[in-house]
Amino acid sequence: MRPAKLKVGLVQQSVADNDKATNWNKSAERIAKLAAEGCECILLQELHSTLYFCQQEDTDAFDLAEPIPGPATEFFGELAEKHNIVLVTSLFEKRGSGLYHNTAVVFDRSKEIAGKYRKMHIPDDPGFYEKFYFTPGDMGFTPIETSVGKLGVLVCWDQWYPEAARLMAMAGADLLFYPTAIGWDLTDTEEERTRQHGAWETIQRSHAVANSVPVIVANRTGFEASPVEGDPGIQFWGQSFVAGPQGEILAKAEAEGETTLTVELDMERTEQVKRIWPYFRDRRIDAYDELTKRWRD
């Protein structure tokens, strides 16, 4: 049964190098803090084990990937069991030689993997060369069953697609989770940076509104220099947040600085919002068939 009240937490942190043990232990300290505050479900940011390696196309970076199950799932599974929590992690998965995914892995109060999700939408922009590294996901949009409800886990670039959020909600997701790693190109103007961040927050809050579910977003913070000479690097913009089922901001982190957020969600209120705003009842599914086309030529 879904709890009436659910305390959720998220971790926003910076990454200084590719020392996985150091980064995992830093995450573990914050997970322990959130668990001590009563959080039953905790989200980590995208690719939290290492630097954001997608600033260039480098085949050596594939050495950072690991199988699932593997060392990372063993480490974080033990934490989930130790603290009796549902834990949402984000890993660079080596599925096979030459086949890699950006994969979220969920643990449900146990060392065992409760479920996983492979990032479906893969960007390819200056400083974010993810298509070089990640094969698009092949698991569809299926919520992961846990002791605190059905979790609709999506990853970063997925956040721009209302179709992904809708399909998760249509399959009964009680909450939407977005581990992300997004930031500014330092050559952009201050005005452009403000517009970009506003769009990022607005689209995710809109997923909460359109589907009447809470949305939990954990974003990276700190500056990571580019390994490519002349490139500006990325200033990750932090500002992780939790939104309620009408898009209201319940908690928000600062742009800079490592931190955690804790929010108690009223899941009974979520149910009431769905009754007052019955979007799923009024959907005109008889008129949406062309949404499966690339473009309406």
Secondary structure, 3 states (H helix, E strand, C coil): CCCCEEEEEEEECCCCCCCHHHHHHHHHHHHHHHHHCCCCEEECCCCCCCCCHHHCCCHHHHHHCECCCCHHHHHHHHHHHHHCCEEEEEEEEEEECCEEEEEEEEEECCCCEEEEEECCCCCCECCECHHHCCCCCCCCCCCEEECCEEEEECCHHHHHCHHHHHHHHHCCCCEEEEEECCEEECCCCHHHHHHHHHHHHHHHHHHHHHHCCCEEEEECEEEECCCCCCCCCEEEECCCEEECCCCCEEEECCCCCCEEEEEEEEHHHHHHHHHHCCHHHHCCHHHCHHHHCCCCC
